[in-house]
Amino acid sequence: MLNLTPKTLSPSPFLFNPITIPIPIPQNPSPKFLTQSRPSFKSEYQTERGHEFEKGDTFFRHESATGRDLSVLAASLYKKSKFKLRVLDALCGCGIRSLRYLVEAEADFVLANDANEEYRRIISENLSRVERGFGESERRWVVTHFDANRVMAECYLRRDFFDLIDVDSFGSDSSFFMRNAMNALKLDGGLLYVTSTDGYSSGGHRPHHSLAAYGAYVRPMPFSNEVGLRMLIGGAVREASVLGYNVTPLFSYYSYHGPVFRVMLQLNRGKLVDNRYYGFISYCHQCGNSDTISWDKLGQISCLCSDSKVSSSPVVSGPLWTGPLHDAAYVTEMLNLAEQWGWVGSGKGTDLEKLLKQMVDESDPRLPFGYIKLDEVASRAKVNSPPLMTMLSTIHKEGYAASRSHIASNAIKTNCPMTVCIRIAKNLQQCHS
């Protein structure tokens, strides 16, 4: 029970006296990691980045390893810059993320929480590869089993703030956790890693659901998976603004399995200076062009193909995030750190290296939101789909910015209008013929 009198705020015992179930934790002769003792029960072990762990009946996907790689790189950069790292893994599953935060990012403390009490043995055994420590000041990790919102709310009331909070939720549930997560996060640079797996809403198939969860009425658009990231960021921008804060995306990651939308946000004091990156987007089915719409232009939406007259052909979604999905300098630091760790380079980690480099390319400030699928260009031009690299090279020669999209393999991000893309595709077809 919490006493909420301001001067006599007493801590809840749940953090440092979690559910008392006897767990055999092997003793570690090494100062940091357990290397000799093994759990006595029979189990099938998994391996990720050299870390052996048990997943049991917990929800675990090997395909999400890249998302974990990205968060560990970000956590390590934070530790190197701030010299301290306290992590709250709000829905930890089997605990592999928590283990990696402890070992690879060298977190000073990790609170691993999962509402399912049946996972306690698995989580504790996995984390026992790192010495737990004794006493509140020396303890490296703690396992709890409560609703994530309760954990974050109690941390806020105790003024027990974290440097990084990882909310790996299902569906659009992240919207239910955002406010409590922001309250429990350290200001002026704290990191919030949010998740959505709601592909129906990002695809525009449940606009009323996306409106309730993220404050955005989303319609079907050809770049729906990027809309999913922008919808998630926009929801965070809205929640942060209510609290008097602002958030900036450091990187945004989409993976087809699930699908999974993950964004690393940095929280700072003060509301957004302006709302230029929080507005509406449109897509014209008639000509294929996209555009950003500011709040003061609502009711005056038009497309160039309709001679700037108000038209019904554009489909509008929003409000959501319309700014950069990544911070190029930050992602470059992540890439450099991955090279130092041997995760990329020399033929290793080609997928991770490719992803980070594409994120840097996508950060070009000249590139607008969305992407253009080459199949759509080919369909409108009535030609075969042009080779992606040839298309990119030709667009660059025409003086436009363009890059590959990490979200769709046969798509490009560019400020080149659809009409010019169609002309280029036709010319390439004629040259090939």
Disulfide bonds with the S-S distance in Angstrom:
none
